[in-house]
Amino acid sequence: MMSEILALDEQIFLWINQLRIPLFEEFSPYYRHKLIWLPLYIFLASYFVINYGKKGWWVIVFGLITVGLSDTASSQWVKKSVQRLRPCNTTELQPYIIERVRCGGGYSFTSSHATNHGALAFYFFFILAGVRNKWHWGLLAWAVSISFAQVYVGVHYPLDVICGLLLGVGIGWTTGSVFNRYQGLIPASVSPDP
């Protein structure tokens, strides 16, 4: 059963990796790089501090905790336990892969990009859900698109990013729940706007 799942995972990986999406061809190698997202992180930090004052600083602290937990869980615990090779380092697949970025070392399962972005996006999604900001849905699309890019450029299998996102969602939900319980962006007695 597991060998059939992994074989299907390889087939889906090759299908996605061999797609030719003009915008992604040019942009995906950069899109997945953390420095590209620095302006978003600065915007989010500024948004929370300006709009929520002291609670905004707590949002940042819990966001840093979220990323620290997700990166440790993916890179140190899961990857080192599972030890799945990246597709671009798998000899049988190398002739068929379009490498859009340098392959790199390390293991593949789970994708740390997917885990970290999923955790952070879901953390923000969860803490913003009560204040009804419409752009919080965009954060989930952001995490999914970065995860897709990891497969497209050839460094992760689909299961790596799906499981990474699920791990990230669990971490983001946990840190978001703790934040909402002890800080929250709106008082419990105030109902959100309809």
C-alpha positions in Angstrom: 0.0 0.0 0.0 2.7 2.5 1.0 4.8 1.7 -2.1 1.7 2.4 -4.3 1.1 5.7 -2.5 4.8 6.7 -3.0 4.6 5.7 -6.7 1.6 7.8 -7.2 3.3 10.7 -5.4 6.2 10.4 -7.8 3.9 10.4 -10.8 2.0 13.5 -9.6 5.4 15.2 -8.8 6.6 14.6 -12.4 3.4 15.8 -13.9 3.5 19.1 -11.8 7.3 19.5 -12.3 7.0 19.1 -16.1 4.2 21.7 -16.5 5.1 24.9 -18.3 3.4 27.8 -16.6 4.9 31.0 -18.1 4.6 33.2 -15.0 5.9 30.4 -12.7 8.8 29.6 -15.1 10.3 33.1 -14.5 9.1 33.8 -11.0 9.0 30.5 -9.0 12.7 30.3 -8.2 12.5 33.7 -6.5 8.9 33.4 -5.3 9.8 30.7 -2.8 12.8 32.6 -1.3 12.2 34.0 2.2 13.8 37.4 1.4 11.1 38.0 -1.3 8.6 37.9 1.5 10.4 40.3 3.8 8.2 43.2 2.8 5.1 41.2 3.7 6.5 40.3 7.1 7.3 44.0 7.7 3.9 45.0 6.6 2.2 42.5 8.9 4.3 43.5 11.9 3.6 47.1 11.2 -0.1 46.5 10.7 -0.4 44.7 14.1 1.7 47.2 16.0 -0.1 50.2 14.5 -3.6 48.8 14.9 -3.3 46.8 18.1 -0.5 48.5 20.1 0.7 46.2 22.9 -1.3 43.3 21.6 0.3 43.8 18.2 3.7 43.1 19.8 2.3 39.9 21.3 1.1 38.9 17.8 4.7 39.2 16.6 6.1 37.3 19.6 3.6 34.4 19.0 4.4 34.6 15.2 8.1 34.1 15.9 7.2 31.2 18.3 5.0 29.7 15.6 7.8 29.8 13.0 10.4 28.5 15.5 8.1 25.5 16.4 7.2 24.7 12.8 10.8 24.9 11.6 12.1 22.7 14.4 9.3 20.2 13.9 9.8 19.9 10.2 13.6 20.2 9.9 14.8 18.5 13.1 12.1 16.0 14.1 10.2 14.8 11.0 12.9 15.1 8.3 15.6 13.4 10.4 13.2 10.6 11.4 11.8 9.9 8.0 14.9 10.6 5.9 13.2 10.7 2.5 15.4 11.8 -0.3 14.5 14.9 -2.3 13.1 14.0 -5.8 16.0 15.9 -7.4 18.4 13.7 -5.5 16.7 10.4 -6.5 18.7 8.7 -9.2 15.8 7.1 -11.0 13.9 10.5 -11.3 16.8 12.8 -12.2 16.6 12.3 -16.0 13.0 13.4 -16.0 13.1 16.3 -13.6 13.2 20.0 -14.7 15.5 21.5 -12.1 14.5 25.2 -11.8 16.6 25.7 -8.7 19.7 24.1 -7.2 18.7 20.9 -5.6 20.5 21.2 -2.3 21.0 18.6 0.4 18.9 17.5 3.3 15.8 15.5 3.3 12.5 16.0 1.6 9.7 15.0 4.0 8.2 17.3 5.3 8.7 20.4 3.3 10.0 23.1 5.7 8.7 25.8 3.3 5.2 24.3 3.4 5.3 23.8 7.1 6.6 27.2 8.0 4.4 29.2 5.6 1.4 27.0 6.5 2.0 27.5 10.2 2.4 31.3 9.9 -0.5 31.7 7.5 -2.9 29.6 9.6 -1.8 31.4 12.8 -2.6 34.7 11.3 -5.8 33.3 9.7 -6.9 32.0 13.1 -6.2 35.1 15.1 -7.8 37.4 12.5 -10.9 35.2 12.0 -12.7 37.0 14.8 -12.1 40.5 13.4 -13.3 39.6 9.9 -10.5 40.9 7.8 -11.1 39.8 4.3 -7.4 39.6 3.4 -6.7 36.8 5.9 -8.0 34.3 3.3 -5.1 35.5 1.1 -2.6 34.3 3.6 -3.8 30.7 3.1 -3.5 31.1 -0.7 0.0 32.4 -0.1 1.0 29.3 1.8 -0.5 26.9 -0.7 1.1 28.7 -3.7 4.6 28.6 -2.1 4.0 24.9 -1.4 3.0 24.3 -5.0 6.2 26.1 -6.1 8.3 23.7 -4.1 7.0 20.8 -6.3 7.1 22.9 -9.5 10.8 23.7 -9.1 11.7 20.1 -8.4 12.7 20.0 -4.7 9.7 18.3 -3.1 7.1 15.7 -3.7 3.4 16.6 -3.4 3.1 14.5 -0.2 6.0 16.5 1.3 4.1 19.8 0.9 0.7 18.4 1.8 1.9 16.9 5.0 4.1 20.0 5.7 1.0 22.2 5.3 -1.0 19.9 7.6 1.8 20.0 10.2 1.9 23.8 9.8 -1.8 24.1 10.2 -1.7 22.1 13.5 1.1 24.3 14.8 -0.6 27.5 13.6 -3.9 26.4 15.1 -2.2 25.6 18.4 -0.2 28.9 18.8 -3.2 30.8 17.5 -5.5 29.2 20.1 -3.0 30.0 22.9 -2.8 33.6 21.6 -6.6 34.0 21.4 -7.1 32.5 24.8 -4.6 34.8 26.6 -4.4 37.9 24.3 -6.9 37.9 21.5 -7.4 40.8 19.1 -10.9 41.6 20.3 -12.4 41.4 23.8 -14.6 38.3 24.4 -17.6 40.6 25.2 -17.4 42.4 21.9 -19.0 40.6 18.9 -17.2 40.9 15.5 -18.8 43.1 12.8 -21.4 41.2 10.7 
